[in-house]
Amino acid sequence: MNDLLEKNIGEIVANDFRTAQVFSQLGIDFCCKGNRKLNTVCAEKKLDEQHLIDQLTAVQANRATEAADYSTWALDRLADYIVTKHHHYVEQQIPILKQYLAKLVKVHGQRHPELHEIKELFEASADELTLHMKKEELILFPFVKKLEAAQNTQAKLTAPHFGTVANPIAMMMQEHANEGERFEKIAAHSSNYTPPTDACNTYKVTFDLLHDFQDDLHTHIHLENNILFPRAAALEEKLLKLS
């Protein structure tokens, strides 16, 4: 029990992604704030430590819900998966959500002024995420693949123009934190994506889509912050020692 309590929640999810569902149900951010120890989170949320550990253990024991072990994937495979699965999802959903939110503000904005804030927050997030993903696809991920290739071929690693992979990683993690905070505000303004009693079908669908977008973003950030980034940094350090 004590060993688990001393682990960071991001590390717990990285070791077994099935635990993410427990943290999500409790409103615990395991991606942007994944560097907090489990006992610290329990204290902050006033959670029973043993009960939470029992929940995590039960999920880990349920082999029927076993998820892919991304921590064992090659870095180039993981980077490609993030682009195909998560970057493409964001690109597809942004125009849909922008259209729906614009309609909600026009029709329901007077009775529900919080929609204006939700719309502004999402549009800011959409703009930032679009730039963020391009920086990953054009700068960071190609170098991560270069690291993997250097390890496989035992080639000498050439230093990138940004000095070390730690530099773009730090920038990406800060941007992840910014988006995590933005979606916390969206969740707060939307009563955790609960539509009001007078909501039409479009209202309900939009909130469902926003909720799905947040959940996908959490998984997306987790794969990078807790698996891809630390492994890339460790591999670069290893290769530099060998060169």
C-alpha positions as CSV (number, residue, x, y, z in Angstrom):
1,M,0.0,0.0,0.0
2,N,2.7,2.5,1.0
3,D,4.6,1.9,-2.2
4,L,1.6,2.8,-4.3
5,L,0.8,5.9,-2.2
6,E,4.3,7.2,-2.8
7,K,4.0,6.9,-6.6
8,N,3.1,9.7,-8.9
9,I,-0.4,9.3,-10.4
10,G,1.0,9.8,-13.9
11,E,3.5,6.9,-13.2
12,I,0.6,4.7,-12.0
13,V,-1.4,5.3,-15.2
14,A,1.7,4.9,-17.3
15,N,2.3,1.5,-15.8
16,D,-1.3,0.4,-16.2
17,F,-3.6,2.6,-18.3
18,R,-6.7,0.8,-16.9
19,T,-6.2,2.9,-13.7
20,A,-7.1,6.0,-15.7
21,Q,-10.8,5.3,-15.4
22,V,-10.6,5.3,-11.6
23,F,-8.9,8.7,-11.6
24,S,-11.3,10.1,-14.3
25,Q,-14.3,9.1,-12.3
26,L,-12.9,10.9,-9.2
27,G,-12.1,14.1,-11.2
28,I,-8.3,13.5,-10.7
29,D,-6.1,15.0,-13.4
30,F,-3.6,12.2,-14.3
31,C,-2.1,14.0,-17.3
32,C,-1.2,17.7,-16.8
33,K,-1.0,17.2,-13.0
34,G,0.4,13.6,-13.2
35,N,3.5,14.5,-11.1
36,R,1.6,14.5,-7.8
37,K,2.0,11.6,-5.4
38,L,-1.1,9.5,-4.8
39,N,-1.1,10.3,-1.0
40,T,-1.0,14.0,-1.8
41,V,-4.0,13.7,-4.1
42,C,-5.9,11.7,-1.5
43,A,-5.2,14.5,1.0
44,E,-6.3,17.3,-1.4
45,K,-9.5,15.5,-2.4
46,K,-10.2,14.1,1.1
47,L,-10.3,10.6,-0.3
48,D,-9.9,7.4,1.7
49,E,-6.5,6.1,0.8
50,Q,-7.3,2.4,1.3
51,H,-10.6,2.7,-0.7
52,L,-8.8,4.3,-3.6
53,I,-6.1,1.7,-3.6
54,D,-8.7,-1.1,-3.5
55,Q,-10.4,0.5,-6.6
56,L,-7.0,0.7,-8.4
57,T,-6.2,-2.9,-7.5
58,A,-9.6,-4.1,-8.7
59,V,-9.2,-2.4,-12.1
60,Q,-5.8,-3.8,-12.5
61,A,-7.0,-7.3,-11.7
62,N,-9.8,-7.1,-14.3
63,R,-8.0,-8.6,-17.3
64,A,-11.1,-8.1,-19.5
65,T,-10.5,-4.4,-19.7
66,E,-6.8,-4.7,-20.4
67,A,-5.6,-1.8,-22.6
68,A,-2.6,-1.5,-24.8
69,D,0.7,-1.3,-22.9
70,Y,2.0,1.8,-24.6
71,S,5.1,1.9,-22.4
72,T,6.5,-1.1,-24.3
73,W,6.0,0.5,-27.8
74,A,8.9,1.8,-29.8
75,L,9.0,5.5,-29.7
76,D,8.5,6.0,-33.4
77,R,5.4,3.8,-33.2
78,L,4.0,5.7,-30.3
79,A,4.6,9.1,-31.9
80,D,2.8,7.9,-35.1
81,Y,0.0,6.6,-33.0
82,I,-0.5,9.9,-31.2
83,V,-0.6,11.7,-34.5
84,T,-3.0,9.2,-36.2
85,K,-5.3,8.7,-33.2
86,H,-5.3,12.0,-31.2
87,H,-4.0,14.7,-33.5
88,H,-6.4,13.7,-36.3
89,Y,-9.2,13.5,-33.8
90,V,-8.6,17.1,-32.6
91,E,-8.4,18.3,-36.2
92,Q,-11.7,16.6,-37.1
93,Q,-13.6,17.8,-34.0
94,I,-12.5,21.4,-33.9
95,P,-14.7,22.7,-36.8
96,I,-17.7,20.6,-35.6
97,L,-17.5,22.0,-32.1
98,K,-17.0,25.5,-33.3
99,Q,-20.1,25.3,-35.4
100,Y,-22.2,23.9,-32.6
101,L,-21.0,26.3,-30.0
102,A,-21.7,29.3,-32.3
103,K,-25.2,28.0,-32.8
104,L,-25.7,27.5,-29.0
105,V,-24.5,31.0,-28.2
106,K,-26.8,32.5,-30.9
107,V,-29.9,30.6,-29.7
108,H,-29.3,30.1,-26.0
109,G,-26.7,32.7,-25.1
110,Q,-29.1,35.2,-23.6
111,R,-30.6,32.6,-21.1
112,H,-27.3,30.9,-20.5
113,P,-24.5,33.5,-20.6
114,E,-21.9,30.8,-19.6
115,L,-22.0,29.6,-23.2
116,H,-20.2,32.7,-24.3
117,E,-17.3,31.9,-22.0
118,I,-17.3,28.2,-23.0
119,K,-17.2,29.2,-26.7
120,E,-14.3,31.6,-26.1
121,L,-12.3,29.1,-24.1
122,F,-12.8,26.4,-26.7
123,E,-11.8,28.6,-29.6
124,A,-8.7,29.7,-27.7
125,S,-7.9,26.0,-27.0
126,A,-8.5,25.1,-30.7
127,D,-6.1,27.7,-31.9
128,E,-3.4,26.8,-29.4
129,L,-3.8,23.1,-30.0
130,T,-3.5,23.5,-33.8
131,L,-0.2,25.3,-33.4
132,H,1.0,22.9,-30.7
133,M,0.4,19.7,-32.7
134,K,2.2,21.2,-35.7
135,K,5.3,21.9,-33.5
136,E,5.2,18.3,-32.4
137,E,4.7,16.9,-35.9
138,L,7.4,19.1,-37.6
139,I,10.0,19.5,-34.8
140,L,9.7,17.2,-31.8
141,F,8.4,13.9,-33.1
142,P,10.9,13.8,-36.0
143,F,13.7,14.1,-33.5
144,V,12.1,11.4,-31.3
145,K,12.1,9.1,-34.3
146,K,15.7,10.0,-35.0
147,L,16.6,8.9,-31.4
148,E,14.9,5.6,-32.0
149,A,16.7,5.1,-35.3
150,A,20.1,6.0,-33.8
151,Q,19.5,3.4,-31.1
152,N,18.5,0.7,-33.7
153,T,21.5,1.4,-36.0
154,Q,24.0,2.5,-33.4
155,A,24.6,5.6,-35.4
156,K,26.1,8.7,-33.8
157,L,23.5,11.2,-32.6
158,T,23.8,14.7,-34.0
159,A,22.7,17.4,-31.7
160,P,19.5,19.1,-32.8
161,H,19.2,22.9,-33.4
162,F,17.2,23.2,-30.2
163,G,20.1,21.8,-28.1
164,T,18.4,18.9,-26.3
165,V,15.1,17.2,-26.5
166,A,14.4,18.5,-23.0
167,N,13.8,22.0,-24.4
168,P,10.8,21.3,-26.7
169,I,9.5,18.8,-24.2
170,A,9.4,21.5,-21.5
171,M,7.6,23.8,-23.9
172,M,5.1,21.1,-24.9
173,M,4.4,20.2,-21.2
174,Q,3.7,23.9,-20.4
175,E,1.3,24.1,-23.3
176,H,-0.4,20.9,-22.1
177,A,-0.8,22.5,-18.6
178,N,-2.4,25.5,-20.2
179,E,-4.9,23.4,-22.1
180,G,-5.6,21.3,-19.0
181,E,-6.5,24.5,-17.1
182,R,-8.6,25.8,-20.0
183,F,-10.7,22.6,-20.0
184,E,-11.1,22.7,-16.2
185,K,-12.7,26.1,-16.7
186,I,-14.9,24.7,-19.5
187,A,-16.0,21.8,-17.2
188,A,-16.8,24.3,-14.4
189,H,-18.8,26.6,-16.7
190,S,-20.8,23.6,-18.0
191,S,-21.4,22.0,-14.6
192,N,-19.1,19.2,-15.7
193,Y,-20.8,18.9,-19.1
194,T,-24.3,18.7,-17.7
195,P,-26.9,20.4,-20.0
196,P,-29.6,22.5,-18.4
197,T,-33.2,21.3,-18.1
198,D,-34.3,23.4,-21.1
199,A,-31.5,22.1,-23.4
200,C,-32.3,21.1,-26.9
201,N,-30.8,18.1,-28.6
202,T,-28.0,20.2,-30.2
203,Y,-27.2,21.5,-26.7
204,K,-26.9,18.0,-25.3
205,V,-24.8,16.8,-28.3
206,T,-22.4,19.7,-28.0
207,F,-21.8,19.0,-24.3
208,D,-21.3,15.3,-25.0
209,L,-18.8,16.2,-27.8
210,L,-16.9,18.6,-25.5
211,H,-16.7,16.0,-22.8
212,D,-15.4,13.4,-25.3
213,F,-12.9,16.0,-26.5
214,Q,-11.7,16.6,-23.0
215,D,-11.3,12.8,-22.3
216,D,-9.4,12.3,-25.5
217,L,-7.1,15.3,-24.6
218,H,-6.4,13.8,-21.2
219,T,-5.4,10.5,-22.8
220,H,-3.4,12.4,-25.5
221,I,-1.5,14.4,-22.9
222,H,-0.9,11.4,-20.7
223,L,0.8,9.4,-23.5
224,E,3.1,12.3,-24.1
225,N,3.8,13.6,-20.6
226,N,4.1,10.3,-18.8
227,I,5.4,7.9,-21.5
228,L,6.8,9.4,-24.7
229,F,8.6,12.4,-23.3
230,P,10.4,10.8,-20.3
231,R,11.5,7.8,-22.5
232,A,12.8,10.2,-25.2
233,A,14.8,12.2,-22.7
234,A,16.2,9.0,-21.2
235,L,17.2,7.6,-24.6
236,E,18.8,10.9,-25.7
237,E,20.9,10.9,-22.4
238,K,21.9,7.2,-23.0
239,L,22.9,7.9,-26.7
240,L,24.9,10.9,-25.8
241,K,26.9,8.9,-23.2
242,L,27.7,6.3,-25.8
243,S,28.8,8.8,-28.5
